[in-house]
Structure formats: C-alpha cells, structure tokens
Amino acid sequence: MFFVKKATKTFISECGYESGQSILVACSGGADSIALLRFLHSRRERLKIPRLGVFHLNHGLRGDEALADEEFVRKLTGELGLTFYPFREDVSAYAAKEAVSMEMAGRRLRYERLNEVCRREGYELAALGHTATDNVEWILLSLIRGRVEPLLWGIPARRERYIRPLIRCTRDEIIGYLKRLSQSYREDSSNISFSYDRNRIRHRIVPLLKEENPSLEETVSRTLMLGDFQKAFLDSRARELMDSLVIITGRGRELDTSKLSRYNPVTQLHILRLFVPWLR
C-alpha cells in the first residue's frame, strides 16, 4: 500500500529512529492518530520496535464525547495488547490561569504529560500524528498570523524525542488506509467549529486552493522537505561556528557580535536560534 510505503520511508529516513528504541504513541482517537497507531503496531517487527505504549489526554472540554474518545482508545489499545496511559486535565482552567489560548494550553499540557510518561516509563521516543495536510494548514495559519519561520520549514518529522512518521502522508491517504483496515475512529465535534482559526482554514481556504492544485499537500510537502534539508545543513554549520563566537564573561555566556556580524544574515539567524535556548 502506498500509505504504508510512504510512512515507512519517512520513519526510516527522516525520524532518526535507531533500532531497539521504544515508542510512546500519542492517540486522541481521531483518524490521524489511529492510523499512526495501527501503522506502527503492524510494522513493529520489520522496524524492530521492542515496545509500544499508547498515551491519551482528555482535555476536559467535551464531556461525554471526550470520555467516549478515551474509552475507544482504551479498547483499541487492549485489543492490540499494548499499555495504555490515560490522563485527564482541565484545559480551560489552565488556559485561564496562564492567560493563554485553549489551543496553547492543550498543547502545553499534552507535551508535559508525554514527557512525564517517557521519563517515568523509559520511552525513548514519542510519536505524534501530524500529517502533510496539517503542514498546509500550519503554513497558512502562520502566514495569516505573520510568523515567518514556519513558512520556511513547517512541522518537522523529528524534533528532540518527538517523531512524526505521517508528516508526508495526506489526510485522504490516511482515511483510505483506515478504510482498507475496516478501522473506525472518533470524530471530534470541535473540528467543525468555525470559532477556531485552523478550522476556518481547513474548511474554507484549503478547499479553494485544492481546486487550483489538487496535489497541494504533496507540493507543499516536497517544498518543506527541501527546506528541512537546508535547515539541517545550516544548523550544522552554526554549531561548528558557536565555539569561536561564545565568550564567557562575568554575566555568563555571550556572543561576540563583532565576529557574528561577519557572517551572512541567514547564518546569523541560525546561530542565534541555537544560542538562545542554550543560553537558558
């Protein structure tokens, strides 16, 4: 199947998987994460994955519907013979307390709990169900909000312990894969609400763009893949230059800006991107 070949290629060539690493799969119960779970489970032997676990976060926003999602994932996890790690959070209360959007609150809590399980249970990697379609939506959302960096690289196949084996697969390919497996999945009612920016992009803008280019996801994915390769090269170059640019002063680590100014703006950007998190 084309979907399986594409996801396998991404897993091997872009996710940086090393044979023998255990993987925690983040699964909401939606089509993308269910396809991710079924794909990794079906390829365990070939990909030499010794242990798979399943993580689920109930955001506390959709009442009985969210509880049904959790039970659905729990049941499938049991059928596959895997360990289930469910969490329940009050995302609304967290968003109010931290003065952030509901989307940001959910994202923070999801990553906090994923990291918690990975550390406690010894999972080296966490697999997320982002797709090529998500990348298109993310690029458009970033463009609308005036964010530049995502336009260059999009959602990566690998960042730290997080891998995204389906990032080159379209949502249509994922639905086709699930149909061939006769595998059901959950529909999140909030995904059709136009109160969310991403949903307006998904249901209004993307269909118009696909009328002009039916292969929109593949086109964007190829472009971003090239950007990923360029970013990897530039980050590698920036790391090589860091030692000669960092100065230890009484205030801590600083960059020698006179030396930094000798490099072109693109190289400067990558050095700064690496330096600022390291400074913390």
C-alpha positions as CSV (number, residue, x, y, z in Angstrom):
1,M,0.0,0.0,0.0
2,F,1.2,3.5,-0.9
3,F,0.4,4.9,2.5
4,V,2.5,2.2,4.3
5,K,5.4,2.7,2.0
6,K,5.4,6.4,2.4
7,A,5.1,6.3,6.2
8,T,7.8,3.7,6.4
9,K,10.2,5.7,4.3
10,T,9.6,8.8,6.5
11,F,10.1,6.8,9.6
12,I,13.4,5.3,8.4
13,S,14.9,8.3,6.6
14,E,13.6,11.3,8.5
15,C,12.5,10.3,12.0
16,G,16.0,9.2,13.1
17,Y,14.8,6.0,14.6
18,E,17.5,3.7,16.0
19,S,16.7,0.0,16.1
20,G,15.6,-1.0,19.6
21,Q,14.1,2.3,20.8
22,S,10.7,2.1,22.5
23,I,7.9,4.5,21.3
24,L,5.0,6.1,23.1
25,V,2.2,6.9,20.6
26,A,0.0,9.9,21.3
27,C,-3.5,8.9,20.4
28,S,-6.6,11.1,20.5
29,G,-8.8,8.6,18.8
30,G,-9.1,10.7,15.6
31,A,-8.2,9.3,12.2
32,D,-4.6,10.6,12.1
33,S,-3.5,9.2,15.4
34,I,-5.4,5.9,14.9
35,A,-3.7,5.4,11.6
36,L,-0.3,6.2,13.3
37,L,-1.0,3.6,16.0
38,R,-2.1,0.9,13.5
39,F,0.8,1.6,11.2
40,L,3.5,1.4,14.0
41,H,1.8,-1.7,15.5
42,S,1.7,-3.5,12.1
43,R,5.3,-2.7,11.4
44,R,6.8,-3.4,14.8
45,E,8.8,-6.5,13.7
46,R,10.1,-5.0,10.5
47,L,11.1,-1.7,12.1
48,K,12.5,-3.5,15.2
49,I,10.4,-1.6,17.8
50,P,10.6,-3.6,21.0
51,R,7.9,-1.7,22.9
52,L,4.9,0.5,22.0
53,G,2.7,2.4,24.5
54,V,-0.4,4.5,24.0
55,F,-0.9,7.9,25.5
56,H,-4.3,9.7,25.6
57,L,-5.2,13.1,27.1
58,N,-8.7,14.0,27.9
59,H,-8.8,17.9,27.8
60,G,-12.0,18.1,29.9
61,L,-13.8,20.2,27.3
62,R,-16.3,17.9,25.6
63,G,-17.9,16.0,28.4
64,D,-19.3,12.6,27.5
65,E,-17.9,12.8,24.0
66,A,-14.4,13.1,25.4
67,L,-15.0,10.2,27.8
68,A,-16.2,8.1,24.8
69,D,-12.9,9.0,22.9
70,E,-10.9,7.8,25.9
71,E,-12.8,4.6,26.1
72,F,-12.4,4.0,22.4
73,V,-8.7,4.4,22.6
74,R,-8.5,2.2,25.7
75,K,-10.4,-0.6,24.0
76,L,-8.2,-0.5,20.8
77,T,-5.1,-0.4,23.0
78,G,-6.2,-3.5,24.8
79,E,-7.1,-5.3,21.5
80,L,-3.5,-4.6,20.3
81,G,-2.0,-5.8,23.5
82,L,-0.4,-2.5,24.4
83,T,-0.1,-0.5,27.6
84,F,-2.4,2.5,28.0
85,Y,-1.5,5.8,29.7
86,P,-4.7,8.0,30.1
87,F,-4.6,11.5,31.6
88,R,-7.4,13.9,32.3
89,E,-6.8,17.7,32.6
90,D,-8.9,20.8,32.9
91,V,-7.5,22.7,29.9
92,S,-10.0,25.6,30.4
93,A,-8.8,26.3,33.9
94,Y,-5.2,26.0,32.9
95,A,-5.7,28.5,30.0
96,A,-7.3,31.0,32.3
97,K,-4.6,30.6,35.0
98,E,-1.7,31.0,32.5
99,A,-3.5,33.6,30.3
100,V,-3.0,31.6,27.1
101,S,-5.3,30.3,24.4
102,M,-7.2,27.0,24.8
103,E,-5.1,25.6,21.9
104,M,-1.8,26.6,23.6
105,A,-3.0,25.3,27.0
106,G,-3.9,21.9,25.5
107,R,-0.6,21.8,23.7
108,R,1.5,22.5,26.8
109,L,-0.3,20.0,28.9
110,R,-0.1,17.4,26.2
111,Y,3.7,17.7,25.9
112,E,4.2,17.9,29.7
113,R,2.3,14.6,30.2
114,L,4.0,13.0,27.2
115,N,7.4,13.9,28.6
116,E,6.3,12.7,32.1
117,V,5.4,9.2,30.8
118,C,8.5,9.0,28.6
119,R,10.8,9.7,31.6
120,R,8.9,7.6,34.0
121,E,8.3,4.5,31.8
122,G,11.6,4.7,29.8
123,Y,10.2,5.5,26.3
124,E,12.9,7.0,24.1
125,L,10.5,8.5,21.5
126,A,7.0,9.9,21.4
127,A,5.1,9.6,18.1
128,L,2.7,12.3,17.0
129,G,0.1,12.0,14.2
130,H,0.8,15.2,12.3
131,T,0.3,14.9,8.5
132,A,1.1,16.7,5.3
133,T,-2.4,18.2,5.5
134,D,-1.6,19.6,8.9
135,N,1.5,21.2,7.4
136,V,-0.5,23.0,4.8
137,E,-2.9,24.3,7.5
138,W,0.0,25.3,9.7
139,I,1.8,27.2,6.9
140,L,-1.4,29.1,6.1
141,L,-2.1,29.8,9.7
142,S,1.5,31.1,10.2
143,L,1.1,33.3,7.1
144,I,-2.1,34.8,8.4
145,R,-0.6,35.5,11.9
146,G,2.6,36.9,10.4
147,R,5.0,34.2,11.7
148,V,7.9,33.7,9.3
149,E,9.9,30.7,10.5
150,P,7.1,28.0,10.0
151,L,6.8,29.2,6.4
152,L,10.4,28.1,5.7
153,W,10.3,24.7,7.5
154,G,6.8,23.7,8.7
155,I,6.2,20.9,11.1
156,P,9.4,18.7,11.3
157,A,9.5,14.9,11.0
158,R,11.7,14.9,14.1
159,R,12.4,17.3,16.9
160,E,14.1,16.1,20.0
161,R,12.2,12.9,21.1
162,Y,9.2,13.7,19.0
163,I,8.7,11.9,15.7
164,R,6.0,12.3,13.1
165,P,6.0,9.3,10.7
166,L,2.9,10.5,8.8
167,I,4.1,14.0,8.1
168,R,4.4,13.2,4.3
169,C,1.0,11.5,4.2
170,T,-2.2,13.3,3.2
171,R,-5.4,13.0,5.2
172,D,-7.1,11.4,2.2
173,E,-4.3,8.7,2.2
174,I,-4.9,8.2,5.9
175,I,-8.6,7.7,5.5
176,G,-8.0,5.3,2.7
177,Y,-5.7,3.3,4.8
178,L,-8.2,3.1,7.7
179,K,-10.9,2.0,5.3
180,R,-8.8,-0.8,4.0
181,L,-8.3,-2.0,7.6
182,S,-12.0,-1.5,8.3
183,Q,-10.8,0.5,11.3
184,S,-13.2,3.0,12.8
185,Y,-12.1,6.3,14.5
186,R,-13.6,9.1,16.5
187,E,-14.8,12.4,15.1
188,D,-14.1,15.5,17.3
189,S,-17.1,17.8,17.1
190,S,-14.9,20.8,17.8
191,N,-13.2,20.2,14.4
192,I,-16.2,21.7,12.6
193,S,-16.5,24.8,14.7
194,F,-15.6,27.9,12.8
195,S,-14.6,29.7,16.1
196,Y,-11.1,28.1,15.7
197,D,-8.8,29.7,13.1
198,R,-7.5,26.3,12.0
199,N,-11.0,25.0,11.2
200,R,-11.8,28.0,9.0
201,I,-8.5,27.4,7.1
202,R,-9.3,23.7,6.8
203,H,-12.9,24.0,5.6
204,R,-12.8,27.3,3.7
205,I,-9.3,28.2,2.4
206,V,-7.7,24.8,1.7
207,P,-10.6,23.5,-0.5
208,L,-10.3,26.6,-2.6
209,L,-6.5,26.1,-3.0
210,K,-7.0,22.5,-3.9
211,E,-9.3,23.5,-6.7
212,E,-6.3,25.2,-8.2
213,N,-3.9,22.4,-7.3
214,P,-5.4,19.1,-6.3
215,S,-1.9,17.9,-5.2
216,L,-1.5,20.8,-2.8
217,E,-0.3,18.7,0.2
218,E,2.3,16.9,-1.9
219,T,3.6,20.2,-3.4
220,V,3.9,21.8,0.0
221,S,5.5,18.7,1.5
222,R,8.2,18.5,-1.2
223,T,9.0,22.2,-0.7
224,L,9.2,21.8,3.1
225,M,11.4,18.7,2.8
226,L,13.9,20.7,0.8
227,G,13.7,23.4,3.5
228,D,14.3,20.8,6.2
229,F,17.5,19.6,4.4
230,Q,18.7,23.2,4.1
231,K,17.9,23.9,7.8
232,A,19.8,20.8,8.8
233,F,22.9,21.9,6.9
234,L,22.7,25.5,8.2
235,D,22.2,24.3,11.8
236,S,25.2,22.0,11.4
237,R,27.3,25.0,10.2
238,A,26.0,27.2,13.0
239,R,27.1,24.6,15.6
240,E,30.6,24.5,14.1
241,L,30.9,28.3,14.5
242,M,29.5,28.5,18.0
243,D,32.7,27.7,19.9
244,S,34.5,30.6,18.2
245,L,31.7,33.0,18.9
246,V,30.8,32.3,22.5
247,I,32.5,34.5,25.2
248,I,32.4,33.6,28.9
249,T,32.0,36.8,30.9
250,G,31.1,37.7,34.5
251,R,27.5,37.8,33.3
252,G,27.6,34.4,31.8
253,R,27.7,33.3,28.1
254,E,27.6,36.0,25.4
255,L,28.0,36.1,21.7
256,D,30.9,38.0,20.1
257,T,28.7,40.3,18.0
258,S,31.6,41.7,16.1
259,K,32.5,38.3,14.8
260,L,28.9,37.3,14.3
261,S,28.4,40.3,12.0
262,R,30.9,38.9,9.5
263,Y,28.5,36.2,8.5
264,N,25.6,36.5,6.2
265,P,22.1,37.1,7.7
266,V,20.9,33.5,7.2
267,T,23.9,32.1,9.1
268,Q,23.4,34.7,11.8
269,L,19.8,33.7,12.2
270,H,20.7,30.0,12.7
271,I,23.4,30.8,15.2
272,L,21.0,32.9,17.2
273,R,18.4,30.2,17.1
274,L,20.8,27.7,18.5
275,F,22.4,30.1,21.0
276,V,19.2,31.5,22.7
277,P,17.8,28.1,24.0
278,W,21.4,27.1,25.0
279,L,21.7,30.3,27.0
280,R,18.8,29.3,29.2
